[in-house]
Amino acid sequence: MKRQDFIALLNELLAAPLKAQKISSVAEIDPKASLLELNLIDSFALTELLLNLEQRTGTQVNFGQQDPQMLLSVDGLCRLFCAPA
């Protein structure tokens, strides 16, 4: 999946929290910022987001082998779910 497609998918999956924070697109936030600290997700929503990303991208990720911080930012998630450029 290309990064622009991944951003579109994140926009879809995070539509409600983005709207609540008055953010129109994931592209507007710092790609290295924690989605938890931005109040876009909580720990339950993170689990749901990761499961949705696996299903929608067809990518299986062994989350136990990943740096937990990588799972919290747009850049980190893209490294896991986007195809290398």
OpenMM code with the backbone's topology and positions (N, CA, C; nanometers):
from openmm import Vec3, app, unit

residues = "MET LYS ARG GLN ASP PHE ILE ALA LEU LEU ASN GLU LEU LEU ALA ALA PRO LEU LYS ALA GLN LYS ILE SER SER VAL ALA GLU ILE ASP PRO LYS ALA SER LEU LEU GLU LEU ASN LEU ILE ASP SER PHE ALA LEU THR GLU LEU LEU LEU ASN LEU GLU GLN ARG THR GLY THR GLN VAL ASN PHE GLY GLN GLN ASP PRO GLN MET LEU LEU SER VAL ASP GLY LEU CYS ARG LEU PHE CYS ALA PRO ALA".split()
positions = [
    Vec3(0.0848, -0.1178, 0.0000),
    Vec3(0.0000, 0.0000, 0.0000),
    Vec3(0.0892, 0.1238, 0.0000),
    Vec3(0.0559, 0.2181, -0.0861),
    Vec3(0.1310, 0.3437, -0.0917),
    Vec3(0.0926, 0.4326, 0.0257),
    Vec3(0.1846, 0.5228, 0.0630),
    Vec3(0.1605, 0.6093, 0.1783),
    Vec3(0.0323, 0.6906, 0.1626),
    Vec3(0.0063, 0.7466, 0.0444),
    Vec3(-0.1136, 0.8288, 0.0270),
    Vec3(-0.2401, 0.7454, 0.0463),
    Vec3(-0.2380, 0.6197, 0.0039),
    Vec3(-0.3516, 0.5300, 0.0243),
    Vec3(-0.3666, 0.4952, 0.1727),
    Vec3(-0.2529, 0.4792, 0.2393),
    Vec3(-0.2544, 0.4491, 0.3817),
    Vec3(-0.3120, 0.5671, 0.4604),
    Vec3(-0.2734, 0.6882, 0.4240),
    Vec3(-0.3270, 0.8080, 0.4901),
    Vec3(-0.4787, 0.8139, 0.4697),
    Vec3(-0.5247, 0.7837, 0.3505),
    Vec3(-0.6695, 0.7818, 0.3232),
    Vec3(-0.7391, 0.6773, 0.4107),
    Vec3(-0.6772, 0.5614, 0.4272),
    Vec3(-0.7339, 0.4574, 0.5122),
    Vec3(-0.7381, 0.5033, 0.6577),
    Vec3(-0.6301, 0.5642, 0.7046),
    Vec3(-0.6302, 0.6167, 0.8421),
    Vec3(-0.7385, 0.7229, 0.8594),
    Vec3(-0.7562, 0.8088, 0.7602),
    Vec3(-0.8619, 0.9096, 0.7676),
    Vec3(-0.9981, 0.8435, 0.7841),
    Vec3(-1.0189, 0.7352, 0.7127),
    Vec3(-1.1456, 0.6626, 0.7225),
    Vec3(-1.1619, 0.5982, 0.8608),
    Vec3(-1.0583, 0.5297, 0.9066),
    Vec3(-1.0665, 0.4576, 1.0331),
    Vec3(-1.0707, 0.5502, 1.1544),
    Vec3(-1.0130, 0.6687, 1.1407),
    Vec3(-1.0079, 0.7640, 1.2526),
    Vec3(-1.1022, 0.8828, 1.2314),
    Vec3(-1.2023, 0.8669, 1.1460),
    Vec3(-1.2905, 0.9784, 1.1107),
    Vec3(-1.3539, 1.0448, 1.2327),
    Vec3(-1.4100, 0.9686, 1.3231),
    Vec3(-1.4786, 1.0269, 1.4392),
    Vec3(-1.3826, 1.1019, 1.5320),
    Vec3(-1.2688, 1.0413, 1.5722),
    Vec3(-1.1780, 1.1170, 1.6589),
    Vec3(-1.1154, 1.2381, 1.5897),
    Vec3(-1.0888, 1.2278, 1.4607),
    Vec3(-1.0365, 1.3441, 1.3877),
    Vec3(-1.1376, 1.4584, 1.3920),
    Vec3(-1.2636, 1.4258, 1.3672),
    Vec3(-1.3686, 1.5278, 1.3693),
    Vec3(-1.3822, 1.5888, 1.5088),
    Vec3(-1.3751, 1.5046, 1.6115),
    Vec3(-1.3863, 1.5529, 1.7496),
    Vec3(-1.2734, 1.6494, 1.7854),
    Vec3(-1.1549, 1.6275, 1.7258),
    Vec3(-1.0401, 1.7149, 1.7523),
    Vec3(-1.0308, 1.8291, 1.6512),
    Vec3(-1.1315, 1.8380, 1.5628),
    Vec3(-1.1361, 1.9429, 1.4588),
    Vec3(-1.0138, 1.9371, 1.3665),
    Vec3(-0.9770, 1.8143, 1.3308),
    Vec3(-0.8675, 1.7894, 1.2369),
    Vec3(-0.9311, 1.7281, 1.1127),
    Vec3(-0.9053, 1.7859, 0.9972),
    Vec3(-0.9721, 1.7364, 0.8767),
    Vec3(-0.9018, 1.6170, 0.8133),
    Vec3(-0.7733, 1.5974, 0.8433),
    Vec3(-0.6998, 1.4867, 0.7829),
    Vec3(-0.5799, 1.4488, 0.8691),
    Vec3(-0.5473, 1.3215, 0.8669),
    Vec3(-0.4272, 1.2726, 0.9350),
    Vec3(-0.3041, 1.3449, 0.8810),
    Vec3(-0.3097, 1.3871, 0.7556),
    Vec3(-0.1961, 1.4561, 0.6938),
    Vec3(-0.1651, 1.5890, 0.7630),
    Vec3(-0.2588, 1.6429, 0.8403),
    Vec3(-0.2377, 1.7707, 0.9101),
    Vec3(-0.1556, 1.7572, 1.0376),
    Vec3(-0.1442, 1.6365, 1.0905),
    Vec3(-0.0729, 1.6200, 1.2171),
    Vec3(0.0725, 1.5816, 1.1919),
    Vec3(0.1556, 1.6044, 1.2916),
    Vec3(0.2966, 1.5651, 1.2842),
    Vec3(0.3016, 1.4136, 1.2703),
    Vec3(0.3623, 1.3612, 1.1640),
    Vec3(0.3624, 1.2161, 1.1416),
    Vec3(0.4367, 1.1371, 1.2483),
    Vec3(0.5168, 1.2053, 1.3291),
    Vec3(0.5899, 1.1383, 1.4360),
    Vec3(0.5185, 1.1495, 1.5709),
    Vec3(0.4115, 1.2281, 1.5758),
    Vec3(0.3380, 1.2506, 1.7013),
    Vec3(0.2605, 1.1258, 1.7415),
    Vec3(0.2475, 1.1066, 1.8709),
    Vec3(0.1719, 0.9943, 1.9242),
    Vec3(0.0223, 1.0190, 1.9077),
    Vec3(-0.0451, 0.9236, 1.8459),
    Vec3(-0.1902, 0.9338, 1.8304),
    Vec3(-0.2595, 0.9302, 1.9665),
    Vec3(-0.1958, 0.8646, 2.0650),
    Vec3(-0.2488, 0.8643, 2.2021),
    Vec3(-0.2409, 1.0042, 2.2627),
    Vec3(-0.1256, 1.0672, 2.2502),
    Vec3(-0.1068, 1.2000, 2.3089),
    Vec3(-0.1925, 1.3056, 2.2406),
    Vec3(-0.2256, 1.2824, 2.1133),
    Vec3(-0.3145, 1.3748, 2.0409),
    Vec3(-0.4620, 1.3484, 2.0716),
    Vec3(-0.4877, 1.2490, 2.1572),
    Vec3(-0.6237, 1.2092, 2.1940),
    Vec3(-0.7059, 1.1609, 2.0753),
    Vec3(-0.6392, 1.1020, 1.9769),
    Vec3(-0.7107, 1.0446, 1.8637),
    Vec3(-0.7484, 0.8991, 1.8891),
    Vec3(-0.6729, 0.8338, 1.9780),
    Vec3(-0.7028, 0.6961, 2.0156),
    Vec3(-0.6708, 0.6774, 2.1634),
    Vec3(-0.7301, 0.5727, 2.2208),
    Vec3(-0.6904, 0.5260, 2.3533),
    Vec3(-0.6402, 0.3827, 2.3352),
    Vec3(-0.6069, 0.3145, 2.4429),
    Vec3(-0.5479, 0.1810, 2.4279),
    Vec3(-0.6447, 0.0833, 2.3610),
    Vec3(-0.7735, 0.0926, 2.3909),
    Vec3(-0.8716, 0.0051, 2.3258),
    Vec3(-0.8811, 0.0377, 2.1773),
    Vec3(-0.8887, 0.1653, 2.1445),
    Vec3(-0.8989, 0.2073, 2.0042),
    Vec3(-0.7726, 0.1704, 1.9274),
    Vec3(-0.6573, 0.1707, 1.9938),
    Vec3(-0.5330, 0.1300, 1.9279),
    Vec3(-0.5422, -0.0158, 1.8834),
    Vec3(-0.5898, -0.1013, 1.9704),
    Vec3(-0.6060, -0.2428, 1.9365),
    Vec3(-0.7009, -0.2588, 1.8189),
    Vec3(-0.8117, -0.1892, 1.8234),
    Vec3(-0.9096, -0.1947, 1.7149),
    Vec3(-0.8497, -0.1417, 1.5843),
    Vec3(-0.7749, -0.0318, 1.5927),
    Vec3(-0.7110, 0.0262, 1.4754),
    Vec3(-0.6126, -0.0726, 1.4128),
    Vec3(-0.5294, -0.1346, 1.4950),
    Vec3(-0.4303, -0.2287, 1.4438),
    Vec3(-0.4972, -0.3494, 1.3775),
    Vec3(-0.6031, -0.4009, 1.4375),
    Vec3(-0.6752, -0.5131, 1.3768),
    Vec3(-0.7373, -0.4724, 1.2439),
    Vec3(-0.7973, -0.3538, 1.2386),
    Vec3(-0.8553, -0.3035, 1.1141),
    Vec3(-0.7491, -0.2843, 1.0070),
    Vec3(-0.6327, -0.2312, 1.0451),
    Vec3(-0.5254, -0.2113, 0.9482),
    Vec3(-0.4764, -0.3446, 0.8928),
    Vec3(-0.4632, -0.4442, 0.9801),
    Vec3(-0.4221, -0.5767, 0.9323),
    Vec3(-0.5237, -0.6319, 0.8323),
    Vec3(-0.6507, -0.6223, 0.8660),
    Vec3(-0.7554, -0.6743, 0.7781),
    Vec3(-0.7612, -0.5991, 0.6462),
    Vec3(-0.7571, -0.4676, 0.6521),
    Vec3(-0.7760, -0.3865, 0.5321),
    Vec3(-0.6543, -0.3883, 0.4399),
    Vec3(-0.5343, -0.4035, 0.4978),
    Vec3(-0.4135, -0.4041, 0.4147),
    Vec3(-0.3698, -0.5451, 0.3774),
    Vec3(-0.4213, -0.6451, 0.4486),
    Vec3(-0.3788, -0.7821, 0.4241),
    Vec3(-0.2392, -0.8111, 0.4756),
    Vec3(-0.1897, -0.7245, 0.5625),
    Vec3(-0.0552, -0.7387, 0.6188),
    Vec3(-0.0641, -0.7933, 0.7604),
    Vec3(0.0044, -0.9041, 0.7852),
    Vec3(0.0116, -0.9605, 0.9197),
    Vec3(0.1365, -0.9057, 0.9889),
    Vec3(0.1186, -0.8495, 1.1069),
    Vec3(0.2305, -0.7917, 1.1817),
    Vec3(0.2402, -0.8630, 1.3162),
    Vec3(0.3609, -0.9053, 1.3526),
    Vec3(0.3844, -0.9606, 1.4857),
    Vec3(0.4125, -0.8432, 1.5782),
    Vec3(0.3083, -0.7951, 1.6425),
    Vec3(0.3194, -0.6738, 1.7231),
    Vec3(0.4097, -0.6934, 1.8444),
    Vec3(0.4239, -0.8157, 1.8911),
    Vec3(0.5116, -0.8433, 2.0043),
    Vec3(0.6575, -0.8179, 1.9733),
    Vec3(0.6921, -0.8168, 1.8449),
    Vec3(0.8307, -0.7937, 1.8051),
    Vec3(0.8555, -0.6493, 1.7622),
    Vec3(0.7566, -0.5633, 1.7760),
    Vec3(0.7701, -0.4237, 1.7339),
    Vec3(0.7935, -0.3332, 1.8540),
    Vec3(0.8646, -0.2258, 1.8307),
    Vec3(0.8799, -0.1220, 1.9321),
    Vec3(0.7410, -0.0622, 1.9549),
    Vec3(0.6895, -0.0649, 2.0770),
    Vec3(0.5542, -0.0135, 2.1024),
    Vec3(0.5341, 0.1301, 2.0536),
    Vec3(0.6382, 0.2117, 2.0586),
    Vec3(0.6253, 0.3498, 2.0126),
    Vec3(0.5966, 0.3580, 1.8634),
    Vec3(0.6420, 0.2566, 1.7888),
    Vec3(0.6196, 0.2541, 1.6447),
    Vec3(0.4706, 0.2407, 1.6118),
    Vec3(0.3957, 0.1831, 1.7036),
    Vec3(0.2537, 0.1585, 1.6809),
    Vec3(0.1678, 0.2815, 1.7064),
    Vec3(0.2287, 0.3887, 1.7546),
    Vec3(0.1512, 0.5046, 1.7982),
    Vec3(0.1522, 0.6229, 1.7029),
    Vec3(0.2391, 0.6225, 1.6042),
    Vec3(0.2483, 0.7377, 1.5139),
    Vec3(0.2126, 0.6987, 1.3711),
    Vec3(0.1775, 0.7968, 1.2926),
    Vec3(0.1476, 0.7738, 1.1510),
    Vec3(0.2710, 0.7177, 1.0810),
    Vec3(0.3882, 0.7766, 1.1069),
    Vec3(0.5114, 0.7274, 1.0447),
    Vec3(0.5392, 0.5820, 1.0820),
    Vec3(0.5265, 0.5498, 1.2098),
    Vec3(0.5518, 0.4138, 1.2557),
    Vec3(0.4549, 0.3144, 1.1945),
    Vec3(0.3282, 0.3495, 1.1926),
    Vec3(0.2278, 0.2604, 1.1337),
    Vec3(0.2525, 0.2431, 0.9841),
    Vec3(0.2913, 0.3508, 0.9192),
    Vec3(0.3188, 0.3424, 0.7760),
    Vec3(0.4379, 0.2500, 0.7488),
    Vec3(0.5385, 0.2544, 0.8344),
    Vec3(0.6533, 0.1650, 0.8172),
    Vec3(0.6107, 0.0186, 0.8258),
    Vec3(0.5083, -0.0082, 0.9048),
    Vec3(0.4600, -0.1449, 0.9181),
    Vec3(0.3674, -0.1880, 0.8051),
    Vec3(0.2841, -0.0951, 0.7580),
    Vec3(0.1774, -0.1321, 0.6662),
    Vec3(0.1942, -0.0815, 0.5222),
    Vec3(0.2854, 0.0097, 0.4982),
    Vec3(0.3052, 0.0618, 0.3625),
    Vec3(0.4160, -0.0151, 0.2921),
    Vec3(0.4001, -0.0291, 0.1614),
    Vec3(0.5035, -0.0935, 0.0822),
    Vec3(0.6250, -0.0023, 0.0761),
    Vec3(0.7452, -0.0595, 0.0754),
    Vec3(0.8654, 0.0247, 0.0612),
    Vec3(0.8605, 0.1024, -0.0695),
    Vec3(0.9100, 0.2252, -0.0629),
    Vec3(0.9090, 0.3114, -0.1823),
    Vec3(1.0110, 0.2664, -0.2823),
] * unit.nanometer
topology = app.Topology()
chain = topology.addChain("A")
for resn in residues:
    res = topology.addResidue(resn, chain)
    for name in ("N", "CA", "C"):
        topology.addAtom(name, app.Element.getBySymbol(name[0]), res)
